[in-house]
Amino acid sequence: MTSPDSPEPAPLAPHSPRGTLPAFAPVPRQKQRSNGWTPAVQCAFIEALADTGSVSSACRAVGRADHGAYLLRRHPEAGEFRAAWQAALDLGIQRIEDVAMERALHGVEVPVYSYGKLVGSRTVHNDRLLMFLLRNRAPQRFSEGRARGLSALDRAELARLKKQWHKEWRETWEAERALRDTEEEQESYERIDAWIDTMHTNRMRRMSPRARAALDEHNRIMEEDRAAGYDPWHDPEHPDYHGAAARAAAGESEAIRLPPPGWGEKAEEPEPDPGPRRHGLKDEGWE
């Protein structure tokens, strides 16, 4: 919130190509951030909402998250912002009607396939959509002077469209959530790597020059052994090598022994005994 002495934000009057939106006082913010909901961003959001009719599309247009827009709408001082939001949605409905009218008049291009290959396209007209628009746009001529209710076919079509829209919304929501989870996971890995690097830097900074030289020599020798394929079990100078040999010579049970040849291989199972065989009519000597 702003302090009592701070000046009130000036009302903004966004304009949309589909109509004039009402002027509104931007929602006051406690801090002004470069990626926050500044007055200019709020105005651009309302304009995009009026043009697209979609909250998620309007948020993408201004580079903000949709949950931030809903939080902004719930602000105690967002009365005018909510009114502008509703007016923008009303203008967005006009865009939906324009798109529906365009599809009803000119149809939709549908691809045509033959044996799995695209061979062309054809224009498909939706007569039910056309009649629905005529009944609701001109009820005096097509609905006996009143807006006609939905028929059984209209209700079935509406149910199908709702199911399709819900599926598309669900897929979009899941994709965006997976992207956010991936980004958060990557940020966590980066923070952990930065923390480990800081710990290593601090540890190296606290070392004395003699300890630092010894550590460098240790790393050099370890790198040489790794490059040469060093194995302590085959090194007579290694303590474990002598210890294993001494325990084996003393016959101790804890002596380290190599597994016998063929260890770990699956043994062949003998075939089961079929038992005594019964004679059949085709056996030799059977009468």
C-alpha positions as CSV (number, residue, x, y, z in Angstrom):
1,M,0.0,0.0,0.0
2,T,1.0,3.6,-0.5
3,S,1.6,5.9,2.4
4,P,-1.1,8.6,3.3
5,D,1.2,11.4,2.1
6,S,1.9,9.8,-1.3
7,P,-0.1,11.2,-4.3
8,E,-3.0,9.1,-5.6
9,P,-2.1,7.3,-8.9
10,A,-3.6,9.1,-11.9
11,P,-6.4,7.3,-13.7
12,L,-5.5,5.4,-16.8
13,A,-7.8,5.2,-19.8
14,P,-6.7,2.2,-22.0
15,H,-8.1,2.1,-25.6
16,S,-8.8,-1.1,-27.5
17,P,-9.4,-1.4,-31.2
18,R,-12.8,-2.9,-30.4
19,G,-14.0,-0.1,-28.2
20,T,-13.1,2.3,-25.5
21,L,-12.4,0.9,-22.1
22,P,-13.3,2.9,-18.9
23,A,-10.6,4.8,-17.2
24,F,-9.5,3.3,-13.9
25,A,-7.1,4.1,-11.1
26,P,-4.2,1.6,-11.1
27,V,-3.9,-0.6,-8.0
28,P,-1.3,0.9,-5.7
29,R,1.8,-1.2,-5.2
30,Q,4.0,-1.2,-2.0
31,K,7.2,-1.5,-4.0
32,Q,7.9,-0.6,-7.6
33,R,9.7,-3.5,-9.3
34,S,10.9,-3.7,-12.9
35,N,9.0,-7.0,-13.2
36,G,6.0,-6.0,-11.1
37,W,2.5,-4.8,-12.0
38,T,3.2,-1.2,-12.6
39,P,0.4,1.2,-13.8
40,A,1.6,0.9,-17.4
41,V,1.6,-2.9,-17.2
42,Q,-1.9,-2.9,-15.7
43,C,-3.1,-0.7,-18.5
44,A,-1.5,-2.9,-21.1
45,F,-3.0,-6.0,-19.5
46,I,-6.5,-4.6,-19.7
47,E,-6.0,-3.7,-23.4
48,A,-4.7,-7.2,-24.2
49,L,-7.6,-8.7,-22.2
50,A,-10.1,-6.7,-24.3
51,D,-8.4,-7.8,-27.5
52,T,-8.0,-11.5,-26.7
53,G,-10.8,-12.3,-24.1
54,S,-8.3,-14.6,-22.4
55,V,-6.6,-13.9,-19.1
56,S,-3.6,-16.2,-19.8
57,S,-3.1,-14.7,-23.3
58,A,-3.2,-11.2,-21.8
59,C,-0.7,-12.1,-19.1
60,R,1.7,-13.5,-21.8
61,A,1.3,-10.3,-23.8
62,V,2.6,-8.2,-20.8
63,G,5.1,-10.8,-19.6
64,R,3.5,-11.5,-16.3
65,A,2.1,-14.6,-14.5
66,D,-1.7,-15.2,-14.4
67,H,-1.7,-15.8,-10.7
68,G,-0.3,-12.3,-10.2
69,A,-3.2,-10.9,-12.1
70,Y,-5.8,-12.7,-9.9
71,L,-4.0,-11.6,-6.8
72,L,-4.1,-8.0,-8.1
73,R,-7.8,-8.3,-8.7
74,R,-8.4,-9.3,-5.1
75,H,-6.6,-6.2,-3.8
76,P,-8.7,-4.1,-1.4
77,E,-8.2,-1.0,-3.5
78,A,-8.7,-2.7,-6.9
79,G,-12.4,-1.7,-7.3
80,E,-11.8,0.3,-10.5
81,F,-9.4,-2.3,-11.8
82,R,-12.0,-5.0,-11.4
83,A,-14.5,-2.9,-13.2
84,A,-12.1,-2.3,-16.1
85,W,-11.4,-6.1,-16.1
86,Q,-15.1,-6.9,-16.6
87,A,-15.5,-4.3,-19.3
88,A,-12.5,-5.8,-21.1
89,L,-14.1,-9.2,-20.9
90,D,-17.3,-7.8,-22.4
91,L,-15.3,-6.5,-25.4
92,G,-13.5,-9.9,-25.6
93,I,-16.9,-11.6,-26.0
94,Q,-17.4,-9.4,-29.1
95,R,-14.2,-10.9,-30.5
96,I,-15.5,-14.4,-29.9
97,E,-18.7,-13.5,-31.7
98,D,-16.7,-12.1,-34.6
99,V,-14.7,-15.3,-34.9
100,A,-17.8,-17.5,-34.8
101,M,-19.5,-15.3,-37.4
102,E,-16.4,-15.6,-39.6
103,R,-16.4,-19.4,-39.3
104,A,-20.2,-19.6,-40.0
105,L,-19.9,-17.4,-43.2
106,H,-16.6,-18.6,-44.7
107,G,-16.2,-22.1,-43.1
108,V,-13.0,-23.7,-41.8
109,E,-10.2,-25.2,-43.9
110,V,-9.8,-28.9,-43.1
111,P,-6.8,-30.9,-44.4
112,V,-7.6,-33.9,-46.7
113,Y,-5.4,-37.0,-46.4
114,S,-5.1,-40.0,-48.8
115,Y,-3.2,-43.1,-47.7
116,G,-1.6,-41.1,-44.9
117,K,-0.4,-38.2,-47.1
118,L,-1.7,-34.7,-47.3
119,V,-3.2,-34.2,-50.7
120,G,-5.1,-30.9,-50.2
121,S,-7.8,-29.2,-48.1
122,R,-11.5,-28.5,-48.2
123,T,-13.8,-25.8,-46.7
124,V,-16.3,-27.1,-44.2
125,H,-19.3,-25.0,-43.2
126,N,-21.1,-25.4,-39.9
127,D,-24.8,-24.8,-40.6
128,R,-25.8,-25.3,-36.9
129,L,-23.4,-22.5,-35.9
130,L,-24.9,-20.3,-38.6
131,M,-28.5,-20.9,-37.4
132,F,-27.5,-20.3,-33.8
133,L,-26.0,-16.9,-34.7
134,L,-29.0,-16.0,-36.8
135,R,-31.5,-17.0,-34.0
136,N,-29.6,-14.9,-31.4
137,R,-28.6,-12.0,-33.6
138,A,-31.9,-11.5,-35.3
139,P,-34.6,-13.1,-33.1
140,Q,-37.4,-11.0,-34.8
141,R,-36.8,-12.8,-38.0
142,F,-35.6,-16.3,-37.0
143,S,-37.0,-17.0,-33.5
144,E,-40.6,-15.5,-33.6
145,G,-39.6,-12.3,-31.9
146,R,-37.6,-13.8,-29.0
147,A,-34.3,-15.5,-28.4
148,R,-34.7,-19.2,-28.9
149,G,-33.5,-21.6,-26.4
150,L,-31.0,-24.3,-27.2
151,S,-32.3,-27.3,-29.0
152,A,-31.1,-30.9,-28.4
153,L,-28.5,-30.6,-31.1
154,D,-27.3,-27.3,-29.8
155,R,-27.0,-28.7,-26.3
156,A,-25.0,-31.7,-27.6
157,E,-22.7,-29.4,-29.6
158,L,-22.3,-27.1,-26.6
159,A,-21.4,-30.1,-24.4
160,R,-18.9,-31.3,-26.9
161,L,-17.3,-27.9,-27.2
162,K,-17.1,-27.6,-23.4
163,K,-15.4,-31.0,-23.2
164,Q,-12.9,-30.0,-25.9
165,W,-12.2,-26.6,-24.3
166,H,-11.7,-28.2,-20.9
167,K,-9.3,-30.7,-22.4
168,E,-7.3,-28.0,-24.2
169,W,-7.3,-25.9,-21.0
170,R,-6.1,-28.9,-19.0
171,E,-3.3,-29.8,-21.4
172,T,-2.1,-26.1,-21.4
173,W,-2.2,-25.9,-17.7
174,E,-0.3,-29.1,-17.2
175,A,2.3,-28.0,-19.8
176,E,2.8,-24.7,-18.1
177,R,3.0,-26.3,-14.7
178,A,5.6,-28.8,-15.9
179,L,7.6,-25.9,-17.4
180,R,7.4,-24.1,-14.1
181,D,8.5,-27.2,-12.1
182,T,11.4,-27.7,-14.5
183,E,12.5,-24.1,-14.1
184,E,12.2,-24.3,-10.3
185,E,14.2,-27.5,-10.2
186,Q,16.9,-26.0,-12.4
187,E,17.1,-23.0,-10.1
188,S,17.4,-25.2,-7.1
189,Y,20.3,-27.1,-8.7
190,E,22.0,-23.8,-9.6
191,R,21.6,-22.5,-6.0
192,I,23.1,-25.8,-4.6
193,D,26.0,-25.6,-7.1
194,A,26.7,-22.0,-6.1
195,W,26.5,-22.9,-2.4
196,I,29.0,-25.8,-2.9
197,D,31.3,-23.5,-4.9
198,T,31.2,-20.9,-2.2
199,M,32.1,-23.5,0.5
200,H,35.0,-24.7,-1.6
201,T,36.3,-21.2,-2.2
202,N,36.1,-20.4,1.5
203,R,37.9,-23.6,2.4
204,M,40.7,-22.9,-0.1
205,R,41.0,-19.3,1.1
206,R,41.5,-20.5,4.8
207,M,44.3,-22.9,3.8
208,S,47.9,-22.0,4.6
209,P,50.3,-21.9,1.7
210,R,51.9,-25.2,2.8
211,A,48.6,-26.9,3.0
212,R,47.6,-25.5,-0.4
213,A,50.8,-26.8,-1.9
214,A,50.3,-30.3,-0.3
215,L,46.7,-30.4,-1.7
216,D,47.9,-29.5,-5.2
217,E,50.5,-32.3,-5.0
218,H,47.9,-34.7,-3.7
219,N,45.6,-33.9,-6.6
220,R,48.4,-34.3,-9.1
221,I,49.3,-37.7,-7.8
222,M,45.7,-38.8,-7.7
223,E,45.3,-37.7,-11.3
224,E,48.4,-39.7,-12.4
225,D,47.1,-42.9,-10.6
226,R,43.7,-42.5,-12.2
227,A,45.2,-42.1,-15.7
228,A,47.4,-45.1,-15.2
229,G,44.5,-47.3,-14.0
230,Y,45.9,-47.8,-10.5
231,D,44.3,-50.8,-8.6
232,P,45.3,-51.2,-4.8
233,W,44.5,-55.0,-4.9
234,H,47.3,-55.5,-7.4
235,D,49.8,-53.3,-5.8
236,P,52.3,-55.2,-3.5
237,E,53.2,-52.0,-1.8
238,H,49.6,-51.2,-0.7
239,P,48.7,-52.2,2.9
240,D,45.5,-53.9,1.9
241,Y,47.5,-56.1,-0.5
242,H,49.8,-57.4,2.3
243,G,46.9,-57.7,4.7
244,A,44.9,-59.9,2.4
245,A,47.9,-62.1,1.6
246,A,48.7,-62.5,5.3
247,R,45.1,-63.4,6.3
248,A,45.0,-65.9,3.4
249,A,48.3,-67.5,4.6
250,A,47.0,-67.8,8.1
251,G,43.8,-69.4,7.0
252,E,41.5,-66.9,8.6
253,S,37.9,-67.0,7.7
254,E,37.8,-63.3,6.9
255,A,40.6,-63.6,4.3
256,I,39.7,-62.1,0.9
257,R,39.4,-64.7,-1.8
258,L,38.6,-64.4,-5.4
259,P,35.3,-66.0,-6.5
260,P,35.6,-69.4,-8.2
261,P,35.5,-69.6,-12.0
262,G,32.0,-69.4,-13.3
263,W,30.7,-67.7,-10.2
264,G,27.5,-65.8,-10.9
265,E,26.6,-67.8,-14.0
266,K,23.2,-69.4,-14.0
267,A,23.5,-73.2,-13.7
268,E,21.6,-75.3,-16.2
269,E,18.6,-77.0,-14.6
270,P,18.2,-80.7,-15.3
271,E,15.2,-81.7,-17.2
272,P,12.4,-83.1,-15.1
273,D,12.0,-86.9,-15.0
274,P,8.8,-87.7,-17.0
275,G,8.3,-90.9,-15.0
276,P,7.2,-94.3,-16.3
277,R,6.0,-94.2,-19.9
278,R,2.7,-95.7,-20.9
279,H,2.4,-97.8,-24.0
280,G,0.3,-96.6,-26.8
281,L,-1.5,-98.3,-29.6
282,K,1.2,-97.3,-32.1
283,D,4.1,-98.7,-30.0
284,E,6.0,-101.6,-31.6
285,G,4.9,-105.0,-30.2
286,W,1.8,-103.6,-28.5
287,E,-1.3,-105.6,-29.2
